Amino acid sequence: MAIHKLKIFAGRGSHVLAEKIADCYGGELGDLTISQFSDGEFQPAFNESIRGCTVFIVQSTPPPAETLMELLLIIDAARRASAYKVIAVIPYFGWARQDRKDRPRVSIGAKLVANLLVAAGVDRVITMDMHADQIQGFFDIPVDHIYASRVFVPYINNMNLDNLSVATPDIGGAKRANSYASYLNVPLIICHKHRERPNVVGTMTAIGEVENRNILLLDDMIDTAGTITKAANMFMDKGARSVRAVITHPVLSGEAYERINASALEEVIVTDTIPLRQDKDLSKFTVLSVADCFADVIERVHNYKEISSQFVFGVKKKGI
């Protein structure tokens, strides 16, 4: 058992989720304030002693960079306040689409973010459904990569849909969608898309049987919703019974909400790694909380227990 006291704190980007995590863990959020200056600069401050404590900081990091910068400053403050361990709980790991050089003279943003977190003094990272699994290798510290299948699979099973198929909106998500299809023992449909430019899909075709199927579109994130809505409309045109989307991270930028509400999607099932905008029409959205998942992993990490047995699928059976 751990001998160091555990404390959970939240950045402003994930305060609601962090409160749920703390409640699931059986405690309360620590006292942290963020002072805001008139020029936009901000400074975090712990209002209680964390000396010798294992500190968990909950903050998703979707662009723009303010959430990431805030997380880095909180980590630095915790390290300077003599915390025993500083662990970043990043439900949504931003900048993860920049995981490689896909054309000349571009940055690898995910690697830079990893370097920044380590330079700030973090000892461990806990995150969910990274856009690219290989980002774990960008770190020289432990990374616990957990899976939203723990909340999605029970919900999918409770829908009791017949003629169910799992689809991936692009080739890059085939591995994830195939994991769900194999576990649920249903057919897999793969969409092939051609982008005209970033965030703009040109043409799209489907590989697999679509007619008379109830289709679940699986992906790790939904940004502008251009791909997912184009796929849903295509499936309905090809004779699908219904199309639902199962997405871990609802980034939802630009006109995403409007596209979803105007599309053939019957339901969009997401997690609360990123809060939805309350000023939008959310009638098609179902939000499943991952607070219990993170609370459980936090408890296991703090007490040096294995965590892989808690996953529905996504990792080998051997404990990690």
C-alpha positions in Angstrom: 0.0 0.0 0.0 1.1 3.6 -0.7 2.3 5.6 2.2 2.1 8.9 0.6 -1.2 10.8 0.8 -3.1 11.2 -2.5 -4.6 14.5 -3.6 -6.5 15.3 -6.8 -6.6 18.7 -8.4 -8.2 20.1 -11.5 -7.3 22.5 -14.3 -10.0 24.8 -15.5 -10.5 22.7 -18.7 -11.6 19.6 -16.8 -13.0 20.8 -13.5 -16.4 19.1 -13.8 -14.9 15.8 -14.8 -12.3 16.1 -12.0 -15.0 16.6 -9.4 -16.7 13.4 -10.6 -13.4 11.5 -10.5 -12.8 12.8 -6.9 -16.3 11.8 -5.9 -15.9 8.3 -7.4 -12.7 7.9 -5.6 -14.4 8.9 -2.4 -12.8 12.3 -1.7 -12.8 15.9 -2.7 -10.8 18.0 -5.1 -7.9 19.8 -3.6 -7.9 23.6 -3.3 -6.2 25.1 -6.4 -6.8 28.6 -7.8 -5.7 30.1 -11.1 -5.0 33.9 -11.0 -5.8 35.6 -14.3 -4.0 38.8 -15.3 -5.4 41.4 -17.6 -3.0 40.6 -20.4 -4.2 36.9 -20.5 -1.3 35.5 -18.5 -2.3 33.2 -15.6 -0.7 31.6 -12.6 -1.8 28.6 -10.6 -1.4 28.3 -6.8 -2.0 25.4 -4.4 -3.9 26.7 -1.4 -3.0 23.7 0.8 0.2 21.8 1.5 1.1 19.1 -0.9 4.5 18.4 0.5 5.3 14.6 0.3 1.9 13.9 -1.4 1.2 12.0 -4.6 -0.6 14.7 -6.7 -2.9 13.9 -9.6 -3.7 16.8 -11.9 -6.7 16.4 -14.1 -6.7 18.4 -17.3 -7.6 17.7 -20.9 -5.5 19.5 -23.5 -7.6 20.4 -26.6 -6.3 23.3 -28.6 -5.8 26.2 -28.3 -2.7 25.9 -26.2 -4.1 27.6 -23.1 -5.1 24.3 -21.5 -1.7 22.7 -22.1 0.1 25.8 -20.8 -2.1 25.7 -17.7 -1.3 22.0 -17.1 2.4 22.7 -17.4 2.3 25.5 -14.9 0.3 23.4 -12.4 2.9 20.6 -12.7 5.7 23.1 -12.2 3.9 24.5 -9.1 3.4 21.1 -7.7 7.0 20.1 -8.2 8.2 23.4 -6.5 5.8 22.7 -3.6 7.7 19.5 -2.8 5.1 17.0 -4.0 6.4 13.4 -3.8 5.0 12.4 -7.3 3.2 14.5 -9.9 0.9 12.5 -12.2 -0.9 14.2 -15.1 -4.4 12.8 -15.8 -5.0 13.9 -19.4 -8.4 12.5 -20.5 -8.0 14.0 -23.9 -4.4 14.2 -25.1 -4.3 17.2 -27.5 -2.0 17.6 -30.5 -2.0 13.8 -30.9 -2.8 14.1 -34.6 0.7 15.5 -35.1 2.4 12.2 -34.4 4.7 12.0 -37.4 6.1 14.0 -40.3 3.4 13.3 -43.0 4.9 15.9 -45.3 8.2 17.9 -45.4 9.1 20.6 -43.0 6.3 20.1 -40.4 6.5 19.7 -36.6 5.8 16.6 -34.6 3.5 18.3 -32.1 2.8 15.2 -30.0 6.5 14.6 -29.3 6.9 18.2 -28.4 4.0 18.0 -25.9 5.6 14.9 -24.4 8.9 16.7 -24.0 7.2 19.7 -22.4 5.4 17.6 -19.9 8.5 15.8 -18.8 10.5 19.0 -18.7 7.8 20.5 -16.4 8.4 17.6 -14.0 5.6 15.1 -14.4 6.4 11.6 -13.2 3.6 9.7 -15.0 0.8 10.3 -17.5 -2.7 8.7 -17.5 -4.7 9.2 -20.7 -7.6 7.7 -22.7 -7.9 6.6 -26.3 -4.9 8.4 -27.8 -5.2 9.2 -31.5 -2.1 7.2 -32.1 -0.9 4.4 -29.8 2.8 5.0 -30.7 2.7 8.4 -28.8 3.3 6.4 -25.6 6.8 5.8 -27.0 7.4 9.6 -27.1 7.7 9.5 -23.3 10.5 8.2 -21.1 8.2 8.0 -18.2 5.3 5.5 -17.6 2.1 6.2 -19.6 -1.1 4.4 -18.6 -3.2 4.3 -21.8 -6.8 3.3 -20.9 -9.7 2.6 -23.1 -13.3 3.9 -23.3 -14.5 0.5 -24.3 -15.2 0.0 -20.6 -18.1 2.4 -20.8 -19.1 2.0 -24.5 -19.5 -1.8 -24.6 -22.1 -2.1 -21.8 -24.1 0.8 -23.5 -23.9 -0.9 -26.9 -25.0 -4.2 -25.5 -28.0 -2.6 -23.7 -29.2 -1.1 -27.0 -30.0 -4.7 -28.2 -29.6 -3.8 -31.9 -30.0 -6.6 -34.4 -28.1 -6.7 -37.7 -25.4 -4.7 -36.0 -22.2 -3.7 -37.9 -19.2 -1.6 -36.7 -17.7 0.9 -39.1 -14.6 3.0 -39.2 -14.9 6.4 -40.9 -11.3 6.1 -42.2 -8.5 3.6 -42.7 -6.6 5.0 -39.7 -9.3 3.9 -37.3 -9.5 0.3 -38.6 -7.6 -1.3 -35.7 -9.9 0.3 -33.1 -13.1 -0.5 -35.0 -11.9 -4.1 -35.6 -11.4 -4.5 -31.8 -15.0 -3.6 -31.2 -16.3 -5.7 -34.1 -14.3 -8.8 -32.9 -15.4 -8.4 -29.3 -19.1 -7.9 -30.3 -18.8 -10.6 -32.9 -20.3 -8.4 -35.7 -19.2 -7.5 -39.2 -16.7 -4.6 -39.9 -17.2 -1.9 -42.5 -14.3 0.3 -43.6 -14.7 3.7 -45.1 -12.1 5.0 -47.5 -11.9 8.7 -47.8 -9.9 11.2 -49.8 -9.3 14.6 -48.3 -9.1 17.6 -50.5 -7.3 19.5 -47.7 -7.2 19.3 -43.8 -10.7 19.0 -42.3 -12.3 18.8 -45.7 -13.4 15.3 -47.1 -13.7 15.0 -50.9 -14.9 11.5 -51.8 -15.8 8.5 -49.7 -16.6 4.8 -50.4 -17.6 1.9 -48.1 -16.1 -1.6 -48.0 -18.5 -4.1 -46.5 -22.2 -4.9 -46.4 -24.3 -1.8 -45.5 -27.9 -2.6 -46.6 -30.3 -3.3 -43.8 -27.6 -3.0 -41.1 -27.7 -0.9 -37.8 -24.3 0.7 -38.0 -22.0 2.0 -35.3 -19.4 4.4 -36.5 -16.4 4.1 -34.1 -13.6 6.7 -33.7 -11.4 8.2 -31.0 -12.4 11.8 -31.7 -14.8 14.0 -33.6 -13.6 17.4 -34.7 -15.4 19.3 -37.5 -17.8 16.2 -38.0 -17.3 16.4 -41.7 -16.1 12.8 -42.1 -18.5 11.2 -39.6 -21.6 12.9 -41.1 -20.6 12.2 -44.7 -20.1 8.6 -43.8 -23.5 8.5 -42.0 -25.3 10.0 -44.9 -23.6 7.6 -47.3 -24.6 4.6 -45.3 -28.3 5.7 -45.2 -28.2 6.3 -49.0 -26.9 2.7 -49.3 -29.8 1.3 -47.4 -28.7 1.1 -43.7 -31.4 0.9 -41.1 -29.7 3.4 -38.8 -26.4 5.0 -38.1 -25.0 6.0 -34.7 -21.6 7.4 -33.8 -19.5 6.2 -30.8 -16.8 8.7 -30.2 -14.5 9.0 -27.2 -13.4 12.7 -27.4 -16.0 15.3 -28.6 -13.7 18.1 -29.8 -16.5 19.5 -32.0 -15.0 22.6 -33.5 -16.4 25.0 -36.2 -19.8 24.0 -37.4 -19.7 20.4 -36.0 -22.8 20.6 -33.9 -24.8 22.0 -36.8 -23.5 19.3 -39.2 -24.4 16.5 -36.7 -27.9 17.8 -36.2 -28.5 18.1 -40.0 -27.1 14.7 -40.7 -28.5 11.2 -40.8 -26.9 10.3 -37.5 -29.5 9.0 -35.1 -27.4 9.3 -32.0 -23.9 10.4 -31.1 -22.5 8.6 -28.0 -19.5 10.4 -26.5 -17.6 10.6 -23.2 -17.1 13.6 -20.9 -13.3 13.9 -21.5 -14.2 17.2 -23.1 -17.3 19.1 -22.0 -20.0 19.7 -24.6 -21.1 23.3 -25.3 -24.4 24.0 -23.5 -25.4 26.7 -25.9 -25.8 24.1 -28.7 -28.6 21.7 -29.6 -27.6 18.5 -27.8 -30.7 16.4 -28.6 -28.7 13.8 -30.6 -25.9 13.4 -27.9 -25.6 10.8 -25.2 -22.7 11.5 -22.7 -21.2 8.6 -20.8 -18.9 9.5 -17.9 -15.4 8.1 -17.7 -15.0 9.4 -14.1 -15.2 5.9 -12.6 -12.6 4.6 -15.0 -10.1 7.3 -14.1 -10.9 7.0 -10.4 -10.3 3.3 -10.5 -7.0 3.7 -12.3 -5.8 6.5 -10.0 -6.5 4.2 -7.0 -4.6 1.3 -8.6 -1.6 3.4 -9.7 -1.4 5.0 -6.2 -1.4 1.6 -4.5 0.8 -0.2 -7.0 -1.8 -2.5 -8.4 -2.1 -3.8 -11.9 -4.7 -2.1 -14.1 -5.1 -4.2 -17.3 -7.7 -6.5 -15.7 -10.0 -3.4 -15.7 -10.1 -3.1 -19.5 -12.9 -4.7 -21.5 -10.4 -5.1 -24.4 -7.5 -3.3 -25.9 -4.5 -4.8 -24.0 -3.1 -8.3 -23.4 -4.4 -10.2 -20.4 -1.1 -10.0 -18.6 -1.1 -7.4 -15.9 0.8 -4.1 -16.6 
